[in-house]
Amino acid sequence: MFFKVHRSRDRGDVVAVCDRELLNTTISHEKLSITITETFYGNIPATENDVREALKHAGSINLIGERSVNLAIDMGLITRSGCMMIGNVPHAQIYQL
């Protein structure tokens, strides 16, 4: 997995996580198309423990990919029904209100 923390003083940090094989690809479904970039998701490989620790302290979370989404599900941060599919790739956004 890859992740990047986008620091925000006002709204809490945004943690973006993607599965390794999705980085620098574009996925599409009908009229929706998302490019998974290093700019947003980072380019340094991370362990599952690194990602878990970052998610614990996130103000908002953006997840894309089966392993990334399953990690958040395992942590109790989201349910499978709270995810959307873009083609065959799960995607979820979690906001702290």
N, C-alpha and C positions, 0 to 999 in steps of 0.2 A: 504494500500500500504506500501511497504518498499522502502527505498532508502538509498544509500550510496554515499558520495562524495569522489572521489579519487583525491587527491591533486597533481597537477603537476605545477611546476614553469615555465617550458618551453612552454607547450602547452595549458594551461588553465585546469581548473578542469573538470573531467569526472563525470557526475552524472548518476548513474545507478538506474532505477526505475522498480519495478515489482509489480504486483497484489499480494495481500496477499496469496491467495490460491495456487499460483504457486511456492512460495518459497520452496526449497528443493525437487523439482520434476524435472523430465526429460520429455521434450516434443520432439517429433520426427515427421519427414515427409520425406518419401523416405530415402535418404542416410544422411540427416541432423538430428543431435541430439544435443540438448542443455540442460545442467543441470543448473538449476537456483539455485545458491548457496548463502548462507549467506555471504560468503567471498566476493563476488562481489556486491550483492544487499543489504547487511546489514541485521540486524535482529531486529531492533527497529521499531515498527509500527509508521507510519507518517500520519499526516492529509493531506488533499488535499492542504491546504494553505502552509504547510511546503514544500511540493513537488513543488508547484508553485514558491515559493521563491527561492528554489535551482535551478530550471530550468532557471529562469531569469538570473542567474549568471554563467551558465555552459559554458565551452569551447566546450564540446562534451556531447552528451546525448545518453544513451542506455535505451530503453523502451521495456518492454514485458508485455503483458496482455491488455485486453480490456479497463479497467479503466485507466491504465497508458497511453496508446496510445491516448485514447479519451481526456485526460487532455491536452496533448501536442497539439492535434488538436484544442481544444477549445481555447488554448492560441495563435493559429496561427503559431506555430513552425513547423508544418508539415501538409500535407494533407493525407487523407486516401489512395490515390494512391501512396504515398511515403512510404507506409508500405508493408512489406511482411508477408505472413501467414506461420506459422510453424504448420502444421495440422490446427486446428481451432483457434490458438492463434496468435494475431497480434504482430509484432515485428518491431521496427524502430530504426534506428541510425541516429543521427543528428550531423553534424560536422560543427564547425565554421572555415571558411577558411580565 
